[in-house]
Amino acid sequence: MEERYKIEFTTFLKNFKSHLSKHGLKNSIQKDYILKILFFSNEHLTAEQITEKVRNEYKVDVGIATVYRTMKFFEDMDIVNFLDIGDGIKRYELSLSLHHDHLVCTECGKILEFADELIEEQQKIVAKSNNFNLEDHVMTIYGICENCQ
């Protein structure tokens, strides 16, 4: 996917801080680092992976409990989505990414993102033919990736 987000990071962070301030909520440098990790990552990261990346990239001693609390906070604010590929482990991505679906390898757990206009249009047709008002959807296709075949 060429263009991943609808917004640039500096604008996103400024809007985030403004929203927090407007609602009397506090920001922290840890939240900023976590957002930056999520924004610039091409992976769907677990809380443990986020913790490790913040520690390694920013040399900040952030605890796993802080990351879990922050991710819950971001979920409540609709800043992140989580993906569970069937193993019970939450993987996170920012919700401001352009709409996409996922391919998940059942052997190695690799996750690929894809967008397909034909699939999107077909879902609208199916919803309409069933008198259903489509608001959103999540599509995850499970299979075996090229490397594991």
C-alpha positions as a Markdown table, in Angstrom:
| # | Residue | x | y | z |
|---|---|---|---|---|
| 1 | Met | 0.0 | 0.0 | 0.0 |
| 2 | Glu | 1.6 | 3.2 | -1.1 |
| 3 | Glu | -0.2 | 5.8 | 1.0 |
| 4 | Arg | -0.8 | 4.4 | 4.4 |
| 5 | Tyr | -2.3 | 7.2 | 6.4 |
| 6 | Lys | -4.7 | 10.0 | 5.8 |
| 7 | Ile | -2.6 | 12.4 | 7.9 |
| 8 | Glu | 1.0 | 13.2 | 8.7 |
| 9 | Phe | 2.5 | 12.3 | 12.1 |
| 10 | Thr | 3.1 | 15.9 | 13.3 |
| 11 | Thr | -0.5 | 16.8 | 12.5 |
| 12 | Phe | -1.8 | 13.7 | 14.1 |
| 13 | Leu | 0.3 | 14.3 | 17.3 |
| 14 | Lys | -0.8 | 17.9 | 17.5 |
| 15 | Asn | -4.5 | 16.9 | 17.1 |
| 16 | Phe | -4.1 | 14.2 | 19.7 |
| 17 | Lys | -2.5 | 16.6 | 22.3 |
| 18 | Ser | -5.2 | 19.2 | 21.5 |
| 19 | His | -8.0 | 16.6 | 22.1 |
| 20 | Leu | -6.4 | 15.5 | 25.4 |
| 21 | Ser | -6.1 | 19.1 | 26.6 |
| 22 | Lys | -9.7 | 19.9 | 25.5 |
| 23 | His | -11.0 | 17.0 | 27.6 |
| 24 | Gly | -8.8 | 17.7 | 30.6 |
| 25 | Leu | -6.7 | 14.5 | 30.0 |
| 26 | Lys | -3.0 | 14.3 | 30.6 |
| 27 | Asn | -0.4 | 13.4 | 28.0 |
| 28 | Ser | 2.9 | 11.7 | 28.7 |
| 29 | Ile | 6.1 | 11.2 | 26.8 |
| 30 | Gln | 5.4 | 7.5 | 26.9 |
| 31 | Lys | 2.1 | 8.0 | 25.0 |
| 32 | Asp | 4.0 | 10.1 | 22.4 |
| 33 | Tyr | 6.6 | 7.4 | 22.0 |
| 34 | Ile | 4.0 | 4.6 | 21.7 |
| 35 | Leu | 2.1 | 6.6 | 19.1 |
| 36 | Lys | 5.3 | 7.2 | 17.1 |
| 37 | Ile | 6.2 | 3.5 | 17.2 |
| 38 | Leu | 2.7 | 2.6 | 16.0 |
| 39 | Phe | 2.6 | 5.3 | 13.3 |
| 40 | Phe | 5.9 | 4.3 | 11.7 |
| 41 | Ser | 5.7 | 0.5 | 12.1 |
| 42 | Asn | 4.8 | -1.6 | 9.2 |
| 43 | Glu | 3.8 | -4.4 | 11.6 |
| 44 | His | 0.8 | -5.3 | 13.8 |
| 45 | Leu | 2.6 | -5.1 | 17.1 |
| 46 | Thr | 1.8 | -6.7 | 20.4 |
| 47 | Ala | 2.0 | -4.8 | 23.7 |
| 48 | Glu | 5.3 | -6.7 | 24.4 |
| 49 | Gln | 6.7 | -5.6 | 21.0 |
| 50 | Ile | 5.7 | -2.0 | 21.6 |
| 51 | Thr | 7.4 | -2.1 | 25.0 |
| 52 | Glu | 10.6 | -3.5 | 23.5 |
| 53 | Lys | 10.6 | -0.9 | 20.7 |
| 54 | Val | 10.1 | 2.0 | 23.0 |
| 55 | Arg | 12.9 | 0.8 | 25.3 |
| 56 | Asn | 15.3 | 0.2 | 22.4 |
| 57 | Glu | 14.5 | 3.2 | 20.2 |
| 58 | Tyr | 13.9 | 5.9 | 22.8 |
| 59 | Lys | 16.0 | 4.5 | 25.7 |
| 60 | Val | 13.0 | 4.9 | 28.0 |
| 61 | Asp | 12.3 | 2.4 | 30.7 |
| 62 | Val | 8.6 | 1.9 | 30.0 |
| 63 | Gly | 6.8 | -0.9 | 31.8 |
| 64 | Ile | 4.5 | -3.4 | 30.1 |
| 65 | Ala | 1.6 | -2.3 | 32.4 |
| 66 | Thr | 2.0 | 1.2 | 31.2 |
| 67 | Val | 1.8 | 0.0 | 27.6 |
| 68 | Tyr | -1.3 | -2.1 | 28.3 |
| 69 | Arg | -3.0 | 0.9 | 30.0 |
| 70 | Thr | -2.0 | 3.2 | 27.2 |
| 71 | Met | -3.3 | 0.8 | 24.5 |
| 72 | Lys | -6.6 | 0.5 | 26.4 |
| 73 | Phe | -6.8 | 4.3 | 26.6 |
| 74 | Phe | -6.1 | 4.5 | 22.8 |
| 75 | Glu | -8.7 | 1.9 | 22.1 |
| 76 | Asp | -11.3 | 3.8 | 24.1 |
| 77 | Met | -10.4 | 6.9 | 22.1 |
| 78 | Asp | -10.7 | 5.0 | 18.8 |
| 79 | Ile | -7.0 | 5.7 | 18.0 |
| 80 | Val | -6.1 | 2.1 | 17.7 |
| 81 | Asn | -7.7 | -1.1 | 16.4 |
| 82 | Phe | -6.6 | -4.5 | 17.5 |
| 83 | Leu | -6.3 | -7.6 | 15.4 |
| 84 | Asp | -6.6 | -11.1 | 16.9 |
| 85 | Ile | -5.4 | -13.7 | 14.4 |
| 86 | Gly | -7.0 | -16.5 | 16.4 |
| 87 | Asp | -4.2 | -17.0 | 18.9 |
| 88 | Gly | -5.7 | -14.8 | 21.6 |
| 89 | Ile | -2.9 | -12.2 | 21.3 |
| 90 | Lys | -3.9 | -8.6 | 20.6 |
| 91 | Arg | -1.9 | -6.9 | 17.9 |
| 92 | Tyr | -2.4 | -3.2 | 17.4 |
| 93 | Glu | -2.5 | -0.8 | 14.5 |
| 94 | Leu | -3.5 | 2.9 | 14.3 |
| 95 | Ser | -7.2 | 3.3 | 13.3 |
| 96 | Leu | -6.3 | 6.3 | 11.1 |
| 97 | Ser | -4.8 | 4.1 | 8.4 |
| 98 | Leu | -6.7 | 3.8 | 5.1 |
| 99 | His | -9.2 | 1.0 | 5.0 |
| 100 | His | -7.6 | -2.4 | 4.4 |
| 101 | Asp | -8.1 | -6.1 | 5.1 |
| 102 | His | -5.7 | -8.8 | 6.3 |
| 103 | Leu | -4.1 | -12.0 | 5.0 |
| 104 | Val | -2.8 | -14.1 | 7.9 |
| 105 | Cys | -0.5 | -17.1 | 7.5 |
| 106 | Thr | -1.6 | -19.9 | 9.8 |
| 107 | Glu | 1.9 | -21.4 | 9.8 |
| 108 | Cys | 4.2 | -18.4 | 10.7 |
| 109 | Gly | 1.6 | -15.8 | 11.8 |
| 110 | Lys | 2.8 | -13.3 | 9.1 |
| 111 | Ile | 0.1 | -10.6 | 8.5 |
| 112 | Leu | -0.2 | -8.8 | 5.1 |
| 113 | Glu | -2.5 | -5.9 | 4.5 |
| 114 | Phe | -4.4 | -5.5 | 1.2 |
| 115 | Ala | -7.1 | -3.3 | -0.3 |
| 116 | Asp | -9.3 | -4.5 | -3.1 |
| 117 | Glu | -12.0 | -2.2 | -4.6 |
| 118 | Leu | -13.8 | -5.1 | -6.2 |
| 119 | Ile | -14.2 | -6.8 | -2.8 |
| 120 | Glu | -15.3 | -3.5 | -1.2 |
| 121 | Glu | -18.0 | -3.0 | -3.9 |
| 122 | Gln | -19.2 | -6.6 | -3.6 |
| 123 | Gln | -19.7 | -6.2 | 0.1 |
| 124 | Lys | -21.9 | -3.1 | -0.5 |
| 125 | Ile | -23.9 | -5.1 | -3.0 |
| 126 | Val | -24.4 | -8.0 | -0.6 |
| 127 | Ala | -25.4 | -5.6 | 2.2 |
| 128 | Lys | -27.9 | -3.7 | 0.0 |
| 129 | Ser | -29.4 | -6.9 | -1.4 |
| 130 | Asn | -30.1 | -8.0 | 2.1 |
| 131 | Asn | -31.6 | -4.6 | 3.1 |
| 132 | Phe | -28.6 | -4.1 | 5.4 |
| 133 | Asn | -27.0 | -0.7 | 6.1 |
| 134 | Leu | -23.3 | -1.5 | 5.9 |
| 135 | Glu | -21.4 | 0.6 | 8.5 |
| 136 | Asp | -18.0 | -1.2 | 8.6 |
| 137 | His | -16.4 | -4.5 | 8.2 |
| 138 | Val | -13.4 | -6.5 | 9.1 |
| 139 | Met | -12.1 | -9.1 | 6.7 |
| 140 | Thr | -9.3 | -11.5 | 7.6 |
| 141 | Ile | -8.3 | -14.3 | 5.2 |
| 142 | Tyr | -6.4 | -17.2 | 6.7 |
| 143 | Gly | -4.0 | -19.3 | 4.6 |
| 144 | Ile | -0.4 | -20.3 | 4.1 |
| 145 | Cys | 2.1 | -17.6 | 2.9 |
| 146 | Glu | 4.5 | -18.1 | 0.0 |
| 147 | Asn | 7.5 | -18.7 | 2.4 |
| 148 | Cys | 5.6 | -21.5 | 4.3 |
| 149 | Gln | 4.2 | -23.3 | 1.4 |
